Amino acid sequence: MTSLQAWGVSRRRLLAMAGGAAASIAIAGRLPANDAGRALAADDVWHAPVDLEKAKEQARDFYTYGIPDDWANYGEVIQAFGKSLGIEIKHTDTDMSSLEEITKFDAEKDNPVAICADIGLLWGSVAEKRGVVPPYLPPSAEKLPEGYKAATGGWIATFAGVPSFVVNMDALQRAGLPMPATWDDLLKPEYKGKVGSGGDPRTSGTGQTMFLAWAYAHGGDAGNLAPGVEFAKQLIPQFYPADSSLDLLEKGEILLWMRYDFNCVAAVKKLADKQINAKVVVPGISIYAPSALMVNRYNIEKAEAAKAFMEFVLGDEAQTIFARFGARPIRYVLGDLELPDEAKANWLPDADYAQVKVVEDFVKIDAERIAQVWDEDVLGN
């Protein structure tokens, strides 16, 4: 019996060497134990309501992990947050995968750097288990259902993306290939080495939701990943043998790049500025995949800024900024927010989402277990 068969389960790099796979799993398994005394002493600040005057001073230098300005338009969200406080914010980010962010929070507990990070929602429970997020939720989180916020505090869902891909139409035409419309189209021999991956499911929230989308597209679901495993084994040889990038897509070294739909829409605009024709494909069956904002428990000096920002990203202004970029704000997905038509101007046609599935039991999905399934059942390590 494989580890997948034994598992009766009711979201930025792929194709790492086998040694890298073992390292990823090892990192997840041996994070240092949380210093309970330090945590309890530090947690006093997290039990109090936000102090906006302190937040105003703390937020002037805003350091994040995995939240570059062009990630779902977070740059504009952060600047709007600064305006709400009456200050100018200097935003600095180091891009990382979800597991790297969690590991970094823990490694830097004695000298914390980041205020917060963006993670795939599946990694939220891992952050809680590792003890790197605080026992705090903003008042607005009361409207979020179970599974869209931390059980013990420290992270909240923000927006959702749909695993899709962006195609360089000019390069595709030069190669004499038809437009791919489904995940299975990527298995054609002509695509070998020409597909840009969406990330490594052992460390990346995006990579994990891509993997889940493949499972759903082939008759599986959150509790049955076997169809996704079989498809992944066929797809891996099609991947470009290095990290993917917009530059590679522009040059035509990869014909397409698997990303969230809103990332794909942004890529189309950037390529159009260079007179390159590109198109976004929602490949038939896919899933709505939420991202989450995770706050650093150990960064006490920036705690008020963190609490205020958690509240801000769930507010109408920030949710609308996400929407204008092309991401689906989580409150809209949950039916708690009406958006003006102008906020949805960058969205793809509704018809493209006819077969996109809502994963009802995200809260039951174990990110570390998916990493193990990928490592053992897909890569055979």
Secondary structure as UniProt FT lines:
FT   HELIX           3..6
FT   HELIX           18..29
FT   HELIX           36..42
FT   HELIX           43..47
FT   HELIX           52..58
FT   TURN            59..60
FT   STRAND          61..65
FT   TURN            69..70
FT   TURN            72..73
FT   HELIX           74..85
FT   STRAND          90..94
FT   HELIX           98..107
FT   TURN            108..110
FT   STRAND          116..120
FT   HELIX           121..123
FT   HELIX           124..130
FT   HELIX           139..143
FT   TURN            146..147
FT   STRAND          155..161
FT   STRAND          163..168
FT   HELIX           169..174
FT   TURN            175..176
FT   HELIX           184..187
FT   HELIX           189..191
FT   TURN            192..193
FT   STRAND          195..196
FT   TURN            201..203
FT   HELIX           205..217
FT   TURN            218..219
FT   TURN            222..223
FT   HELIX           226..235
FT   HELIX           236..238
FT   HELIX           246..251
FT   STRAND          256..260
FT   HELIX           261..272
FT   TURN            273..275
FT   STRAND          278..281
FT   STRAND          286..287
FT   STRAND          289..295
FT   TURN            297..298
FT   HELIX           300..302
FT   HELIX           303..313
FT   HELIX           316..325
FT   STRAND          328..329
FT   HELIX           330..333
FT   TURN            334..335
FT   HELIX           341..344
FT   TURN            345..346
FT   HELIX           350..353
FT   TURN            354..355
FT   STRAND          356..357
FT   TURN            360..361
FT   HELIX           362..364
FT   HELIX           367..373
FT   HELIX           374..378
//
